[in-house]
Amino acid sequence: MTISIAGYCPIEYVDNDGGVLALSGQRIDGLVAKYGAPIYLYQASAMRQRVAELRACLPSEVLLSYAVKANPMPEVIECMASLVDGLDIASGGEMTTALELGVAGERMSFAGPAKSEQELSQAVGAGVLVNVESFREIAVLKRLSRTMSGRARVAVRVNPDFELKAAGMRMGGGPKQFGIDADQVPEALRAIGEAELAFEGFHIYWGSQSLSAGAIADAQSKSVDLAIALAKSAPGPVRMLNIGGGFGIPYFPGDARLSLSEISANLVKLESRVRHELPGAALKIELGRYLVGEAGVYVCRVVDRKISKGQVFLITDGGLHHHLAATGNFGQVIRRNYPVAIANRLNDPATETASIVGPLCTPLDLLADRVLLPRAEEGDLIAVFQSGAYGYSASPKDFLGHPYPRQALV
Ligand SMILES: *Cc1c(COP(=O)(O)O)cnc(C)c1O
């Protein structure tokens, strides 16, 4: 299949139906007629495929968890909950949504700094595993456990001394608000024992969006080493060892898909090491973006076409307020273009360099900077690929008061 697309092409998840982009066998013009636009369209089939590929590659003993913050749309949470072993939640709001969808609290773990007393009490009541990130949380859980029936299930989130090399976002390896520094963990474990909380294990998270299998395998190995060392101070056996996530997806020209074979071979070794050194402990990885990022496409419409000093601008009804990440303003150091296409002109030759911008009164509202595309007209549909994670929920949708985008699982 040929597709006129600018940037990395996630071709395995999309079809070209007579020049029109099709998702899950449905043409995008039909989907827009049915649901409206601008819209985020998420493909359940792509999520299923991604999880199946991962499961086929990783050792079967490794548990897979979905980080809800990557895409908290209820239909997506429901779909993911049916595919993975557990959910990682990062707020009381995410917990409430998942519980209302019927996901059992026992299948969830709760991480994040500044957990309120109310959130902690909701977690204990629902049987959610709390990844404690401070001595204060341990003290609050001790108090709650006295008044509530059932002991709080806890794991210690460790701020490791190492960091993920070659990562999009580092979340360990220096002073951090996340977790408890590795050298303070023995003291935290003592406090957990004294508080008589139900200790279950460790959560070691070191970063995100890495395309380097070697760097991920290295951080996973170091996490297991660290957990084995820390387990000596634990008030009970380690039953769960969450060694983080960090699997990235390709966004930009030159990005290559993460190679799973090296990670998998290393996990086989780690699994056997854990079986000997921490008998009874389950190894777990938690992923957000990797499971849903490639399953989503953001679609908006060209409202105006303008030429300024020789440069073509396609001005759309969507932009930064809907999709902050695609404009390069969500954690990117250098702004690069997400993969884009004129979704109803996939067969047209790319003949024109154009910038795709949104309706906001700021030059930051730039979806694509000078990309080679087929010539587009008013009314054409723009597709931004790799948009299934950190899109809708991570965008400032009230900024300038335009309508919110829609979302649909197809
Ligand atoms: C954000 C986050 C994740 C998910 O990160 P992805 O890059 O989407 O895989 C997982 N675990 C924790 C603790 C996080 O903060």
The ligand as an SDF file (V2000), in Angstrom:
LIG
                    3D

 15 15  0  0  0  0  0  0  0  0999 V2000
    3.6120    7.9620   33.1800 C   0  0  0  0  0  0  0  0  0  0  0  0
    3.9160    6.6990   33.8630 C   0  0  0  0  0  0  0  0  0  0  0  0
    3.7730    5.4800   33.1800 C   0  0  0  0  0  0  0  0  0  0  0  0
    3.4340    5.4000   31.7220 C   0  0  0  0  0  0  0  0  0  0  0  0
    4.4450    5.9180   30.9090 O   0  0  0  0  0  0  0  0  0  0  0  0
    4.4130    5.6290   29.3440 P   0  0  0  0  0  0  0  0  0  0  0  0
    5.5190    6.4230   28.7810 O   0  0  0  0  0  0  0  0  0  0  0  0
    3.0710    6.0690   28.8480 O   0  0  0  0  0  0  0  0  0  0  0  0
    4.5680    4.1600   29.1510 O   0  0  0  0  0  0  0  0  0  0  0  0
    3.9780    4.3240   33.8840 C   0  0  0  0  0  0  0  0  0  0  0  0
    4.3100    4.3580   35.1980 N   0  0  0  0  0  0  0  0  0  0  0  0
    4.4570    5.5090   35.8870 C   0  0  0  0  0  0  0  0  0  0  0  0
    4.8140    5.4630   37.3160 C   0  0  0  0  0  0  0  0  0  0  0  0
    4.2640    6.7160   35.2360 C   0  0  0  0  0  0  0  0  0  0  0  0
    4.4250    7.8570   35.9160 O   0  0  0  0  0  0  0  0  0  0  0  0
  1  2  1  0
  2  3  1  0
  2 14  2  0
  3  4  1  0
  3 10  2  0
  4  5  1  0
  5  6  1  0
  6  7  2  0
  6  8  1  0
  6  9  1  0
 10 11  1  0
 11 12  2  0
 12 13  1  0
 12 14  1  0
 14 15  1  0
M  END
$$$$
